[in-house]
Amino acid sequence: MGVPGPLSRGRVAAALAVAIAADAFSFVIGPFGITFADEVVDLAVMGIETWLLGFHVLFLPTFLLEVLPIADALPSWTACAIAVVAIRQRQARK
């Protein structure tokens, strides 16, 4: 699965909004210990980010990092989305 065409501002904004919302959800729900809901959201986010930005190998370790109890409070989806967007934009300039 390659990049789904050029990354428009709309795709980038949507990917960042989804990532920020997922990280906020993980941060809020984390103290309640509802683990299955968090993993379902993380799996959905990985699919949505792949659909918006195209598959990138960085999505896999981010998903695995989100499974860890303490690490899921970090804004890892947001950082991953920013990194993938930067990589895709650099690739498009070549």
C-alpha positions, -999 to 999 in steps of 0.1 A, spaced: 0 0 0 16 32 -11 9 69 -4 -27 77 -13 -18 105 -37 -3 139 -27 -8 149 9 -32 178 8 -37 202 37 -70 185 44 -54 150 47 -27 164 69 -51 183 91 -74 153 94 -45 130 103 -32 154 130 -68 158 144 -73 121 146 -39 116 163 -44 144 188 -79 131 196 -66 96 201 -38 108 224 -62 129 244 -85 99 247 -57 76 259 -46 103 284 -81 107 298 -91 70 299 -57 57 311 -63 62 349 -95 42 347 -77 11 334 -101 4 306 -75 -13 284 -96 -29 257 -113 4 247 -79 20 244 -65 -8 221 -96 -7 199 -91 31 195 -54 26 188 -62 0 161 -87 23 145 -63 52 146 -36 31 129 -61 22 101 -73 58 97 -38 72 97 -28 46 71 -59 56 50 -51 93 52 -13 92 49 -5 59 34 11 30 51 44 38 69 64 14 91 64 40 119 27 32 126 36 -4 138 60 6 167 36 34 176 8 9 180 30 -14 201 41 15 223 4 25 229 -2 -10 244 23 -4 272 6 9 304 26 40 311 37 48 276 1 52 263 -1 86 282 25 100 258 14 118 227 29 91 205 2 91 177 6 129 173 44 125 171 41 97 147 17 116 124 40 146 124 70 124 116 52 106 88 39 139 73 74 153 74 89 121 57 62 121 30 67 158 22 104 153 20 99 124 -3 76 144 -25 102 171 -29 127 147 -44 
